[in-house]
Amino acid sequence: MKLQLALDDLTMDEALELTTKVQEHIDIIEIGTPFVYQEGMRAVQIFKERFPDKEVLADMKIMDAGYYEAEEALKVGADYVTVLGVTDNLTIKGCIDAAEHYGKEIVVDMICQSAPRGTAVDFSFTTSYSNFAAVMQAIPAAAKANPPLISGGYTKINLFGEDMVTSCGVAARALAALAKVNAEVVLITTSDLDISLLIHQEDEDVALNALNKAFEL
C-alpha cells in the first residue's frame, strides 16, 4: 500500500513546506487539479526535482487530446497522469500510449457526478428487457415529470473480486484492452469490489475476448 499526499488549494510555497514536513511518511505526491490550473506543468517539474525519490501524480482529468495532454506532464517528470473514465476510448488509448512511451502509468478517474438542478439530480441504471415494464411502473411519478431517456441494445460486463480493493490499474487495463478492439464503453460504474462496463451488444464477443486476454482468464 502507498500513501498519497494530495496538494490542491495551496500556494507553491505552502505546498513545498507541507511536503517537506511529511515527506518521510508519503510515497506519492499528487499535484491536484486546482494546483495544475494554478501552476501548470511547472508544479509537476518542481516537485519531481525537489523530491526525486517520490512518485508524482498529475491529476489532469484529461477528456480529449489524450496523448498530447498526457505527454505534457510525463515529459517533465510525472509518474502518473489521470484521465477521466467517461471520455472516449481513443483519448484513453492516447494517454496509455504516451505513458508506455515514457515508461510511466495512467490512472483512470471514475468520478462522474451530475450537477443538481434545485432538488433534482440525474442518474443512470441498467435493466434487462424482461424487467423493463416492471421497472417503468416502479419509477416514481415525480421522476416521470421529466421523461427518462431510454436506449437499448447494450451488454453489461462486470469485473469483480475481493482482490480489487488492493489492486491498482484494473480499470485502466480493461479500458485499454477494449480500446484496442474498438469496443466503445457507453457507461462505467465502480465500487470497491467491481467495475461495470456497458458496451454495444454487437461488441460483446470481441470485448469479452479482449478482457480475457488482458487479465489472463
Order of alpha helices (4+ residues) and beta strands (2+ residues): beta-alpha-beta-alpha-alpha-beta-alpha-beta-alpha-beta-alpha-alpha-beta-alpha-beta-beta-alpha
